[in-house]
Amino acid sequence: MITDTFIQDLRVGIRVLLRERGFCAMAVVVLALGICGVTTTFSVVNGVMLRGFSFPNSARLVSLDFVDPTSRNFFGQNGQVSAMDFEELRGEQRSFELAAAYLNGSTVNATIDGTPRRYTGAYVTDSFLRILGVAPILGRDLRPEDNAPGAEKVALIGYGIWQRDFGGTADIVGKALRINGTPATVIGVMPRGFAFPANEELWIPLYSEFPVRERNDPRSINPAVLALLKTGVSLDQANAEVSTFAKRFAAAYPETNKQFDAGLVEPLLKTFTPLQLRGTLLTMLAFCVGLLLIGCVNVMNMQFARATLRARELAIRSSLGATGPG
């Protein structure tokens, strides 16, 4: 009985759709636009804010900084950690298993087989990939000696560069190229799809390009710092320790560190998605949900209008004994 009723309703539904093709197409388009907008925006919000990083140690990945509590910018509080600050902190801290400094989004000029090319690269210290839990698929990771003064320049290349510019050759490790005019050697290839922190294709030892200099040297750099929390250490504990370093450095080096007398340790995902960006994404999602609701209301009103136009027809069918609309 239920099957017969279902088949009959299905026949009636198909017949109505075929007869009201314009109405059906309009309803499908209105709902499809709303659903596509919400789905697309939610995919962005999920990828940027909700899902987080897919690295093995993502729950313990943090960034650290020395900040000025009295000033802010679009991304949060103003802060800086010089290369000298990082090296001094790294050797004495007790809250992190590993810490690494990096500069990302840099333009890197490379020459491969005599052909000049331009890439987006990152300059990193040796613990960078180990903190993320990622290893090259060919060759080796960066070592401390690669960042030592006078070391030969080496580079890790992305999977795309290996396939596109080196032809995917199996003997890629040890290949020579020039980076920013200096001879360099390829020591490894990163996995397909790896482009952290932003959209990098090359990873180069930080100090081979930017040697550690005194804090007041105008050529000194202020890299970002990535760290891996020790198991059992909370963010509050790490913040307290980094704040101690910040206060100590502010007192010891007032010329460069005086205003940066507070420490900030926060989840890496929060660093990459500042409050303003999260607000923008959630606003976009809210607008798309609103558009979907408007679309649903429009389709409902179209149904009411259609039912009103058929009121006389339905009354006649009912008087003749019909059990429902068709």
C-alpha positions in Angstrom: 0.0 0.0 0.0 2.8 2.4 1.0 4.7 1.5 -2.2 1.7 2.1 -4.4 1.1 5.5 -2.8 4.7 6.4 -3.2 4.7 5.5 -6.9 1.5 7.4 -7.5 2.9 10.5 -5.8 6.1 10.2 -7.8 4.1 10.0 -11.0 2.1 13.1 -10.1 5.2 15.0 -9.1 7.0 14.2 -12.4 3.9 15.2 -14.3 3.6 18.5 -12.4 7.3 19.2 -13.0 7.0 18.6 -16.7 4.0 20.8 -16.9 5.5 23.6 -14.8 9.0 23.6 -16.2 9.5 27.3 -15.9 8.5 27.4 -12.3 10.6 24.3 -11.5 13.7 25.8 -13.2 13.3 29.1 -11.3 13.0 27.4 -7.9 16.0 25.2 -8.6 18.2 28.2 -9.7 17.2 30.3 -6.6 17.9 27.5 -4.2 21.1 26.4 -6.0 22.5 29.9 -5.8 21.9 30.1 -2.1 23.3 26.6 -1.4 26.4 27.2 -3.5 27.1 30.5 -1.7 26.8 29.0 1.7 28.8 25.8 0.8 31.6 27.8 -0.8 31.9 30.3 2.1 31.7 27.5 4.7 34.5 25.7 2.9 36.7 28.7 3.3 35.8 29.2 6.9 36.3 25.6 7.7 39.7 25.5 5.9 41.0 28.7 7.5 39.4 28.7 11.0 37.8 25.5 12.0 39.9 22.6 10.7 43.3 24.0 11.6 46.6 22.7 10.4 47.0 19.1 9.3 50.5 18.7 10.8 51.0 15.8 13.3 51.8 18.2 16.2 49.2 20.9 15.3 47.7 21.0 18.8 51.1 22.1 20.2 52.2 24.5 17.5 52.5 28.0 18.8 54.1 31.3 17.8 55.9 33.5 20.3 56.7 37.2 20.3 57.9 40.1 22.4 55.1 42.7 22.2 54.4 46.3 23.1 51.2 46.2 25.3 50.5 49.9 24.5 50.2 49.6 20.7 48.3 47.5 18.1 48.0 47.0 14.4 45.6 45.1 12.1 47.2 41.8 13.1 47.2 42.5 16.8 49.8 43.9 19.2 53.0 45.3 17.7 56.0 43.0 18.4 59.4 42.0 17.4 62.0 39.3 18.2 65.4 40.0 16.7 67.7 37.2 15.6 69.9 37.9 18.7 66.8 37.7 20.9 65.8 34.4 19.4 69.2 32.8 19.7 69.5 33.9 23.4 66.0 32.7 24.2 66.3 29.4 22.3 69.3 28.3 24.4 67.7 29.1 27.8 63.9 28.5 27.5 62.3 25.4 29.1 58.8 25.5 27.8 59.3 24.3 24.2 60.7 21.1 22.7 61.9 23.1 19.6 61.9 26.6 18.4 62.6 28.0 14.9 62.9 31.4 13.4 61.7 32.2 9.8 61.0 34.9 7.3 58.3 33.9 4.8 56.8 35.4 1.6 60.2 36.4 0.4 61.1 36.8 -3.3 63.9 34.5 -4.2 65.8 34.9 -7.5 67.2 31.5 -8.7 69.1 30.5 -11.8 68.5 26.9 -12.9 70.6 25.6 -15.9 71.3 29.2 -16.9 67.6 30.2 -16.8 66.7 32.9 -14.3 63.5 32.3 -12.3 61.7 34.0 -9.5 60.0 32.1 -6.6 58.4 32.8 -3.3 60.5 31.3 -0.6 61.1 31.1 3.2 64.3 31.5 5.1 64.2 29.2 8.1 66.4 27.8 10.9 67.1 24.1 11.1 64.3 23.0 13.5 61.5 24.5 11.3 60.4 21.2 9.6 60.9 19.1 12.6 58.5 21.3 14.6 55.9 20.8 11.9 56.5 17.1 11.7 57.2 17.2 8.0 60.2 15.6 6.3 61.5 15.8 2.7 60.5 12.9 0.4 63.9 13.0 -1.1 67.2 14.1 0.4 67.6 15.4 3.9 66.3 18.1 6.2 68.2 21.3 7.2 70.9 20.8 9.8 72.4 23.3 12.4 75.6 23.5 10.3 73.6 24.8 7.3 73.0 28.0 9.4 76.5 28.3 10.6 78.6 31.3 9.5 80.4 30.6 6.2 78.4 27.5 5.4 77.8 26.6 1.8 74.3 27.7 0.7 71.8 24.9 0.4 68.1 24.8 -0.4 65.0 22.5 -0.1 62.8 22.8 -3.1 59.0 22.2 -3.5 57.6 19.3 -5.4 56.3 21.6 -8.1 59.8 23.1 -8.8 61.2 19.6 -8.9 58.7 18.4 -11.5 58.4 21.6 -13.5 61.9 23.1 -13.5 64.1 20.0 -13.0 62.0 17.6 -15.0 61.4 15.3 -12.0 64.9 13.9 -12.3 65.7 11.1 -9.8 69.1 12.5 -9.1 67.8 15.9 -8.0 69.7 15.8 -4.6 73.0 17.5 -5.2 71.9 19.5 -8.2 73.5 22.9 -8.5 71.7 26.2 -8.9 72.2 29.9 -8.0 70.1 31.6 -5.3 70.2 35.4 -5.2 73.4 35.2 -7.2 75.2 32.8 -4.9 76.0 29.1 -5.8 73.8 26.7 -3.9 73.0 23.0 -3.8 69.6 21.2 -3.6 69.6 19.0 -0.5 66.0 17.7 -0.6 62.5 17.8 -2.1 59.4 18.6 0.0 56.1 16.5 -0.3 53.5 17.4 -2.9 51.2 20.2 -1.7 53.6 21.5 1.1 53.8 25.3 0.9 54.0 26.4 4.5 53.9 29.1 5.9 52.0 30.8 3.0 52.7 29.8 -0.6 56.5 29.1 -0.5 58.3 26.9 -3.0 61.9 27.1 -1.6 63.2 26.8 2.0 66.7 28.3 2.6 68.8 28.4 5.8 68.0 31.8 7.4 71.4 32.8 8.5 73.1 31.9 5.2 71.2 34.9 3.7 70.8 37.0 6.9 73.6 36.5 9.3 72.9 37.1 13.0 73.9 40.7 13.8 73.9 42.9 16.9 70.5 44.2 18.0 71.2 47.8 17.1 72.7 46.9 13.6 70.3 48.4 11.0 70.8 45.2 9.0 69.5 43.0 11.8 66.4 41.1 11.1 63.3 40.4 13.2 62.0 37.0 12.1 58.8 35.3 13.2 59.2 32.5 15.7 57.5 29.1 15.6 57.7 26.7 18.5 56.5 23.3 19.7 55.2 23.2 23.2 56.5 20.5 25.5 53.9 17.9 26.5 52.3 19.0 29.7 53.2 22.7 29.4 50.3 25.0 29.1 50.0 28.3 27.2 49.9 30.2 30.4 53.1 28.7 31.6 54.8 29.4 28.3 53.5 32.9 28.3 54.9 33.5 31.8 58.3 32.3 30.8 58.5 34.3 27.5 57.3 37.4 29.4 60.2 36.9 31.8 62.6 36.9 28.9 60.9 40.0 27.4 61.2 42.0 30.6 64.8 40.9 31.0 65.7 41.9 27.5 63.9 45.2 27.7 66.0 46.1 30.8 69.2 44.8 29.3 68.8 46.2 25.8 66.7 49.3 26.2 67.8 50.8 22.9 66.0 48.1 20.9 63.8 46.2 23.3 62.5 48.8 25.8 58.9 48.9 24.6 58.6 45.2 23.9 58.5 44.1 27.5 55.6 41.6 27.4 55.6 38.0 26.0 52.9 36.6 23.8 52.6 32.9 23.1 49.5 31.8 21.2 48.3 28.9 19.0 49.8 29.1 15.6 46.3 29.0 14.0 45.3 32.1 15.9 48.4 33.9 14.6 47.6 33.1 11.0 43.9 34.1 11.5 43.8 37.4 13.4 40.6 38.6 14.9 39.8 40.9 12.0 40.2 38.2 9.5 38.0 35.8 11.5 35.3 38.5 11.8 35.4 39.1 8.0 35.0 35.4 7.3 32.1 35.0 9.7 30.4 38.1 8.3 30.7 36.6 4.8 29.2 33.3 6.1 26.3 35.2 7.7 25.5 37.1 4.5 25.5 33.9 2.5 23.2 32.2 5.0 20.9 35.2 4.8 20.9 34.9 1.0 19.9 31.2 1.3 17.1 32.1 3.7 15.9 34.8 1.3 16.0 32.3 -1.5 13.9 29.8 0.5 11.3 32.5 1.3 11.1 33.5 -2.4 10.5 29.9 -3.4 7.8 29.6 -0.6 6.1 32.7 -1.9 6.2 31.3 -5.4 4.5 28.2 -4.2 1.8 30.3 -2.4 1.3 32.3 -5.6 1.0 29.2 -7.6 -1.5 27.7 -5.1 -3.6 30.8 -5.3 -3.8 30.7 -9.1 -4.9 27.1 -8.9 -7.5 27.7 -6.1 -10.5 27.4 -8.5 -9.1 24.3 -10.2 -8.4 22.6 -6.8 -11.9 23.4 -5.6 -13.5 21.8 -8.7 -11.2 18.7 -8.3 -12.2 18.4 -4.7 -15.9 18.6 -5.5 -15.4 15.8 -8.0 -13.9 13.6 -5.4 -10.1 14.0 -6.0 -8.0 13.3 -3.0 -5.2 15.8 -3.5 -3.6 18.2 -6.0 -2.0 16.9 -9.2 
